[in-house]
């Protein structure tokens, strides 16, 4: 049995799946690999995500240590998101998923 972030798991793959699960998390991480993004940028480049889901999944990624959130004391407030070292370490997994999908499923390359 594995305990991580107050939850119990049976296998490390289960931990990884729980951390990266969610319809939009992998896409957010993929785009954050290009650099720091503001909330509205993420909303624009992750097609189909609602504001509620974007906020919720960003909070979960921050809670799990994959991204950082920096709020600037301005009016209106400026909020920026960036990958942590842990988040960057997930990029090879995302890159392999991207490669697998384009090679095996004959899909177009997504904008990088």
Buried (B, 14 or more C-beta within 10 A) or exposed (E): EEEEEEEEBEEEEBBEEBBBEBEBBBBBBBBBBEEEBEBEBBBEBBEEBEEEBBEBBBEBBBEBEBBBEEEEEEEEEEBBBBBBEEBBEBBEEBEEEBEEBEEEEEEEEEEE
